[in-house]
Amino acid sequence: MHSIDSLGSLVLAVLVFQLIPGPGTLAILRTTAQHGMRAGFASVSGTLLGGLLCMLAAASGLEAVFRGHPQALHLLQAGGAVYLGWMGCRLMRPAAAAAPAGVPAAPGWACHCRQALAVSLTNPKVILFYFALLPLFFRAPVTAESLATMVGCVSGISLLYQAGLVLAGHAAARRLGRLPSLRRLVQRAAGVALIGFAIRLLWA
């Protein structure tokens, strides 16, 4: 028997969550634009894994640990801010902005997956959704069937949306490849956005 109060409301919440841009969205678009579709889907796998880990943690009651020890959450946020800031600074460097869009860099599939996983697990939007909002759709006790439904719903919608991001990012990168100056401007703007996310995370 499901312990989900409203599956329709859950689906709507997941859609809204995905449509709100954040560091994860920017990381997928950046990776796709710089290194191609394969790297973009590696980033998608990292964000999906991060979401799965957060869902399992929320179901196991880890949010109670964060409520009882808020300093642990603050440390996690600080680490995420430093990581996002580092990524933003790398995009701001002239060497990064000048790299040809179609040339793959040294990092492989696993590296892109790990980077996206790190962004996902330190993203305040993700933490808020899984540890604060998602439990509101459930009645205690949470059954295995309900947990499987939640994982399938969230992961399925996330996969479809993020796959669309990869396709859109790849198409945009091909067009920007013909306009090097515009591509450098967009890449530096992405760096500024990541640094902005980092600063906001530090002040959250």
N, C-alpha and C positions, 0 to 999 in steps of 0.2 A: 504494500500500500504506500502511495506517495505521501511524503510529509511536506511537499511543496504546496504552499497556499494558493498560488496562481501561476501556472506555467506561462500563460500569456504575458503577465506582468514581468516575469523573469526574462522572457525573450526580448521584450521591449527595453528592459533595463540594460541587457547585454548590447543591444543595438545602439542605444544612446552612449554607453560606455565606449564602444568602438569608434563612434563618430566624433568623440571629443579628442582633438589632436593632443598629443603628448610626446614625451621623449621616445617612446616605442615606435610611434608612427614615423617620426623623423629619422630614427635609426634605420628602419626598414627602407625608407626612400633613399637615404644617404648611401647605404650599402649597395642597393640596386643600381643607383646612378653611377657609383664609382667602380663597381666590380661585376655588374651584370646580374642576370636573373637567377643564376644558380646561387650566388652569394645572397641575393635577396631572399630566396626561399630558405636558405640556411638561417637567416635572421628571423624569418617567420617561425621556423621550428624552435628557435630559442625563446621567442615570446610565448609560444604555445606551451612549451615546457615550464616556463615561469608561471603561467596561469594555472597549469595543472598542479604544480607544487603549492601555490597559494591556496587553491581550492582544498587540497588535502590537508594543508595546515589549518585552514579555517574550520574544516569539519572535525579536526582532532582537538579543537579548543585552543589553538595557539594564540588567538586574539586575546584570550584571558591573560596570557603571559605578558603581552604588550600593555594591556590595561594596568596590570599590577606592577610592571617595570617599564615605565615610559622612556627611561633613559636608553633602553635597548633599541626602541624604535628610533630615537633621536640619533643614536650611533649609526643605525642602518641608513637613515636619511642623509647623514653627513658623508658617509662613504659613497652613497649614490651621487651626491652633489659633486664630490671630488672627481668621480669617474666621468660624469657628464661634462664637467668643466674641462677635463683633459681631452675628451673627444672633440669638444668645441674648439679648443685651442689648436688641435691638430688640423682641423678644417680651415682655420684662419691663417695657417702658415702659407707663404707663397708657394713653396714646393708642392704642398698638397693641392692647392688651387690650380696649379699649372699642369698637373698630371693628366694625360689623355684619358678621356672617359672610357674608351673601349679597351684599355690595357688592364688586365687583371693584376692585382697586387699580390705580394707574397702570401698573405694570410689565406688559409684554406677554409673549407666548409666548416670544420669544427671550431675554428677561431671565430668566424662570424656568428655561429650559433652561441658560443660562450659569451660573446660581447652582448648579443641581444638578450640573453638570459640574465646577465648582470644588470642591464638597463631595466628589464622587467621587474626583477626582484627588489630594486631600489627606487622604483617609480612610485611616488606618493599616490597617483591616481589609481594604480593597481592595488596598492595596499588598502586604500580607502574602499574600493569597490569590493574586494574579496573579504576583508576583515570587518567592515562596518555595514555595507549595504546588502551584500549577498545573504548574510544570515537572516535578514528581515523577511525573506521569502520562504522560510522554513519553520515548521513546527517541530518541537522536540518530541521524541528522539528522531534524529535524522536516519532514515533507513538506507540500506545499501542501494536499493532501487532508486531512491531519490537522488543519492549522491551520483550514481551512474547517469541519471537523466541530466543532472546539473552539468557534469563534466562533458557529456555529449553535446548539450545545448550550447554551452559557452565556447567549447573548443571548435564546434562546427561553424558557428557564426563568425568566430574570430578568424578561422582559416579562410573562409570565403572573402571576408573583408580585406584581410591582409594580403591574400593572393591578388586581389584587385589592386592593392597598393603597389605590389611588385610589378604588375603589368603596366600600370600607369607610370611608375617611376622609370621603367625601362624605355617606354615610348618617349617620355620627356627627355631622358638622357640622350637618346639618338638624335633628337632635334637640337638639343643644346650642344651636341658634339660638333655641329656645323657652325656654332656661334661661340667660339672660345671665350670671348670677353663676358658674354652673358652667363656662360657656364661658371666662370670664376666668381661672378657676382652672386649667383645662386648658391654656390658652395660656401662662400663666406657668410652669406645670410643664414645658412643652416648652422654654421659655427656659432654665430651670434645667438641664434635661437637656443642652441644647446647650452651655451653659457648662461643665457637668461633663465632656462629651466633650473640650472644648477643654483643660481642665486636665489631663485624663488624657493627651491627646496631647502636651502640653508635657513631661510627666514620663515619657513612654515612652522 
